């Protein structure tokens, strides 16, 4: 080989080595940035250790004419937020129905008056030293369109981008943006794609804020473990826990029809107590579900095993995790039983390092009841939650 060729080979080798070093340096920088953002998500998740859901304020107002400034000012007040803070909660998950703000023709134009009311609520929460999760919480018909209509997904992404941009100047350490409450997508694979689209739109609007993502359907723990993380390190993942629904939703008039027959179903479950309640259910198939609940040994150990699966999913993927809904419909359950269930769920979450937000503040699952406009805290629930 000539000296000229030998020189060219050496130059090529040097160039390849230099390129490799530069590529490795770039990859290290990219990986370092991703690692820093993941660390940021974990740090911010520490602000979501013990929370409460503020329901029926900017969502669950089933008469849309009720979404008015008068309602927003009266439903949850500064006194309520001060009470939430004094009870020891560190954040509020604020349910926000996008439907009163959303128009398919111009999804990126959010009504000023409505947004002003929402800003006032978020500011009030922050002013009391609490973090706030802005949880987009539409009704089922809205989510049904997302599940099948690609153009509607595009429109909703435009809406989210505009809303995220609006909040991009707010305190990124204490304002969190939750993509969608309980997506109700039966096709989990479609939800994976839709969530990626919506998360990207949020990230474009709010580059510094932490996003909260969820599994499909009703965000149960089995929906969580199907989920794979987004290609965005500044994300916290969440799941909801109401297991077993037959206990936590007894007497409810939504979802499974036979639940409304149930009264006084006990926790922990036992065959004798379940069979007594099963006698109230006229349909044999539904009656069998109640009997099975009694024999399924739902107790603290069973709940702990569920939480461990969720915690292990997060650990293997190196992502922060919260449970931002759990609770018991109060009207037809025994107070000592739902307090025991809350205690066991909260204890299992704490033991597995999972932050949480109970459902809800003053609704039918509430930690307080309101009498003559004054909120009265349930001491049994606060004890179950390990609060003041």
Long-range contacts (C-beta under 8 A, 24 or more apart in sequence): 34-233, 35-233, 37-232, 37-233, 37-234, 38-233, 38-234, 38-318, 38-319, 40-210, 40-233, 40-234, 41-210, 41-233, 41-234, 41-235, 41-236, 41-319, 41-320, 42-320, 44-173, 44-176, 44-210, 44-236, 44-320, 45-210, 45-236, 45-320, 45-321, 45-322, 45-355, 46-355, 47-90, 47-91, 47-131, 47-173, 47-174, 48-90, 48-91, 48-131, 48-133, 48-176, 48-236, 48-322, 48-324, 48-355, 48-357, 49-90, 49-355, 49-356, 50-88, 50-89, 50-90, 50-91, 50-355, 50-356, 50-357, 50-385, 50-387, 51-89, 51-90, 51-91, 51-92, 51-93, 51-131, 51-133, 51-324, 51-355, 51-356, 51-357, 51-358, 52-84, 52-89, 52-91, 52-92, 52-93, 52-357, 52-358, 52-360, 52-361, 52-367, 53-92, 53-93, 53-95, 53-324, 53-325, 53-357, 53-358, 53-359, 53-360, 53-361, 54-92, 54-93, 54-94, 54-95, 54-360, 54-361, 55-95, 55-359, 55-360, 55-361, 55-362, 55-363, 56-362, 56-363, 57-94, 57-95, 57-121, 58-94, 58-95, 58-96, 58-97, 58-117, 58-118, 58-121, 59-95, 59-96, 59-97, 59-137, 59-138, 60-95, 60-97, 60-137, 60-363, 61-97, 62-139, 64-99, 64-100, 67-97, 67-100, 67-114, 69-113, 69-117, 72-117, 72-118, 72-120, 72-121, 73-117, 76-121, 76-361, 76-362, 78-124, 78-128, 79-375, 80-361, 80-362, 80-375, 81-124, 81-125, 81-128, 81-130, 82-128, 83-368, 83-375, 83-377, 84-128, 84-130, 84-361, 85-128, 85-129, 85-130, 86-388, 87-367, 87-377, 87-382, 87-387, 87-388, 88-387, 88-388, 89-130, 89-387, 90-130, 90-131, 91-130, 91-131, 91-132, 91-133, 91-357, 92-125, 92-130, 92-131, 92-132, 92-133, 93-132, 93-133, 93-135, 93-178, 93-324, 93-325, 93-357, 94-121, 94-122, 94-125, 94-132, 94-133, 94-134, 94-135, 95-135, 95-137, 95-181, 96-134, 96-135, 96-136, 96-137, 97-136, 97-137, 97-138, 97-139, 98-136, 98-138, 98-142, 98-156, 98-159, 98-163, 99-138, 99-139, 99-142, 101-159, 102-155, 102-156, 102-159, 104-152, 104-155, 107-155, 107-156, 107-158, 107-159, 107-162, 108-158, 108-159, 108-161, 108-162, 109-162, 110-159, 110-162, 110-163, 110-166, 115-166, 122-167, 122-170, 122-175, 126-170, 126-171, 126-174, 126-175, 130-174, 131-173, 131-174, 131-175, 131-176, 132-174, 132-175, 132-176, 133-176, 133-177, 133-178, 133-212, 133-324, 133-357, 134-163, 134-167, 134-175, 134-176, 134-177, 134-178, 135-178, 135-181, 135-212, 135-324, 136-160, 136-178, 136-179, 136-180, 136-181, 137-181, 138-180, 138-181, 140-184, 143-180, 143-182, 143-183, 143-184, 143-185, 144-184, 146-180, 146-183, 146-185, 146-194, 147-183, 147-184, 147-185, 147-186, 147-187, 147-190, 147-191, 153-194, 153-197, 153-198, 154-197, 156-198, 157-197, 157-198, 157-200, 157-201, 158-201, 160-198, 160-201, 160-202, 160-205, 161-201, 161-202, 161-204, 161-205, 162-205, 163-205, 164-201, 164-202, 164-203, 164-204, 164-205, 164-206, 164-209, 165-204, 165-205, 165-206, 166-205, 167-206, 167-209, 168-205, 168-206, 168-207, 168-208, 168-209, 172-206, 172-208, 172-209, 172-210, 175-209, 176-209, 176-210, 176-211, 176-212, 176-236, 177-202, 177-206, 177-209, 177-210, 177-211, 177-212, 178-211, 178-212, 178-214, 178-238, 178-324, 179-211, 179-212, 179-213, 179-214, 180-214, 181-214, 181-219, 182-214, 182-217, 182-218, 182-219, 182-240, 183-214, 183-216, 183-217, 183-219, 184-217, 184-218, 185-216, 185-217, 186-216, 186-217, 187-216, 188-215, 188-216, 188-217, 188-223, 188-226, 188-227, 191-215, 191-216, 192-216, 192-227, 192-228, 195-230, 196-230, 196-231, 199-230, 199-232, 199-235, 203-232, 209-234, 210-234, 210-235, 210-236, 211-235, 211-236, 212-236, 212-237, 212-238, 212-322, 212-324, 213-237, 213-238, 214-238, 214-239, 215-239, 219-325, 221-306, 221-307, 221-309, 221-310, 224-310, 224-313, 224-321, 225-309, 225-310, 225-313, 228-317, 229-317, 229-319, 235-319, 236-319, 236-320, 236-321, 236-322, 237-314, 237-319, 237-320, 237-321, 237-322, 238-321, 238-322, 238-323, 238-324, 239-310, 239-321, 239-323, 240-323, 240-324, 240-325, 240-326, 241-306, 241-307, 241-323, 241-325, 241-326, 241-345, 242-325, 242-326, 242-327, 243-298, 243-303, 243-306, 244-269, 244-293, 244-296, 244-298, 246-289, 246-290, 246-293, 247-293, 247-298, 247-328, 247-333, 247-337, 247-341, 248-327, 248-328, 248-329, 248-333, 248-338, 248-341, 249-329, 250-329, 250-332, 250-333, 251-329, 251-331, 251-332, 251-333, 252-329, 256-286, 257-286, 258-283, 258-286, 258-289, 261-286, 262-290, 262-332, 263-332, 264-332, 264-333, 264-334, 265-290, 265-293, 265-333, 266-334, 266-337, 267-298, 267-299, 267-333, 267-337, 267-338, 267-340, 267-341, 268-297, 268-298, 268-299, 268-300, 268-340, 269-293, 269-294, 269-295, 269-296, 269-297, 269-298, 269-299, 270-294, 271-295, 299-344, 300-344, 300-347, 300-348, 303-344, 303-345, 303-348, 304-344, 304-348, 304-351, 306-348, 307-345, 307-348, 307-349, 307-351, 307-352, 307-354, 308-352, 310-352, 310-354, 311-352, 311-353, 311-354, 314-354, 321-354, 321-355, 322-354, 322-355, 322-356, 322-357, 323-349, 323-354, 323-355, 323-356, 323-357, 324-356, 324-357, 325-357, 325-358, 325-359, 326-356, 326-358, 326-359, 327-358, 327-359, 327-360, 327-365, 328-365, 329-364, 329-365, 330-364, 330-365, 330-366, 331-364, 335-380, 336-380, 339-380, 339-381, 339-383, 339-384, 340-384, 342-381, 342-384, 342-385, 343-383, 343-384, 343-385, 346-384, 346-385, 346-386, 347-386, 350-386, 358-385
